[in-house]
């Protein structure tokens, strides 16, 4: 049952990673991130941070898919999937709180909803695991 939930989570991770990749490539969307403090294109260091964030988000999606058994994972690393999925869920809760505190309306609405939803989906996958036994 965790498989479909993990696929939805992965799709959300891809969407947010795509947005971060657009920021990294210079899209003029700065007003929608970082508390809305920068309009237009982000400066170089923040664009780099967005690029790193895109890669981390994509990696989180892979971890969640692997935890649910949707994709394979190196057998020696199986024991890391549950703790990593819980870590991701926890970090998403912190991220959601930051989004809710933002001055940017886009962060307070769209990103807070997305990261809040992702935290619940990741917690479900962490609990459910890849089969009846978890």
Secondary structure, 3 states (H helix, E strand, C coil): CHHHHHHHHHHHHHHHHHHHHHHHCCCCCHHHCHHHCCCCCCCHHHHHHHHHHHHHHHHHHHHHHHHCCCCCCCHHHHHHHHHHHHHHHHHHHHHHHHHHHCCCHHHHHHHHHHHHHHHHHHHHHHHHCCCCCC
